Amino acid sequence: MESEKSYFQAEQKEQPRNFEDLEIVTTTFYKEDPTSRLRSQLAIDMLEATNRLGINVVVVDGGSNEEFLRKVQNLENVTLRIEPKSSMGESRRQAIETAVNLSVERGIDSNYLWMEPEKVGLVTEDNLRNMIDVLRQNRADIIVPCRRSKETMPRMQRWIENRANKRVKDKIADITNEELDLWFGPKMFNRAGAEYFLNYKGKLDKWDSIIKPVVDAHQGGKIIASVPVDFEYTVKERENEEVDRELKKKRITQYSQILAEMGDKFWQEKIKK
């Protein structure tokens, strides 16, 4: 643990203490059902956490309920775009593109963090600083945060993501000597890394739009780093997913379709059938 701390916190005292060079980007779409209400509150908690840290956030929303949108609009650190006709991959690129344009307007050489809005536990000063310091020191172009523990994950999601990471291991084995928690959604990247997410053109163009560009960037000569983070799922989120059959079906669909997009021949044949 000591060597891990010394590596990721090296020269930390020389780094700026604020996050003016960080833009967080995310997408939202919440209806009125119980799962949406739970997840939308987690999203608000995440946005309020970024506000306390002074971090600018770009949200592209697909047409959420009015209560959620009203709360978002009241947060001074959030730039909100409502794009109900955008697909999943397209909305993510719109969020990144908006953040890049805003940082150019502000005259700041920013770094960017894509994350799902419900992952409020990731937004701590230590987690964000450990990741962004690697980018600030030009030791990587893309950061893949690696959860130190997966014990709080819903059981099916943990099983699926562990299997998924193992199935793509051959494609990413030479990216880093560290464990690469590729299926964990959040990714932090500099301007050069952002280009691979902005230019992604996958056939599926859904969940893969934040995973496959990491492999593409590696093949393009960019440096990928794995940075350990402390992250836990909330009890309510875990309990809700354990009983939500639709979410479980969604996890299985994500697993098979992303692996097919990554070139897994077994899943490509399955999906064709």
Phi, psi and omega in degrees: 000324181296316180295325179296315180295316183295327180290310187276347178249013179300136178059022183299325182296336181274352182271153178298145184276355180251182182241039181293342179260023178234131174240125176264136180235141181203168177231149183223153172195105184234129177268216184247000182288163183304318179296318178296321180295319178296312184290327179292327177291322175298321178297317178296319177300319179295314181294324177292325177295319178294325179297318179296329180271358179074033183256133176282142182229138172252125178243124170254118185252141183269007180114054182285174179295156187297324181298315179297312182298324179296318179296319180296317181296338180276354180269122188287341182269003187251131169259117185252129171241130178256114185229076185294343183263359182279143175283173183300307180296319181297318181295325177294319178292324177297320179295315180295315180299317179298317180295318178298314180297320179294320179292326176295317178298324180281350180073031183243136176276085191275161166249162189227140176238113169276133174207151172293141188294339182279352185275058184300329182296342179283336187273076171235156181300318181295312180301310184294321182291321178300324179284310188290332179297327177295321177290318180298327181270010177057036178264357178195161173256330179225133176254130172251104179295139182243119181295125178296328179222142177244016186293334182270000180289149169304142190301314181294318180298319179297316180298314182295313184291323176298317179294319182296316179299323179291323183290334179261008184302321181297330182280338187239006187302327184264008179287315183206153176282345180275163173298134179251107183275063191298328184281352173285120192306311187301140174220134176249140185207158176272188184297321179293320178293326181301328183300326182288329176283322180291328185261006183294135180222066179279156179292321179285307177055049174235250182293334180295340187292352177243359180249306183300324179301336177295316178293319179299319180295320177299316179294336178273006175093007178277156183264127179251133179234145174259126181237124180291140178226155173266116181214133176227144173282146177289156181299316182296320180296316180295314181297321179295317182290331180297333183250356182270104184294326180294321178295322178296318177298320180299318180299316181295319178298315178302312182304307185289318184287323179292317179297323176297318178295330180282357178098013178288108186299324180301312182283332176299317180291320179300315183290325177299323181286000000 
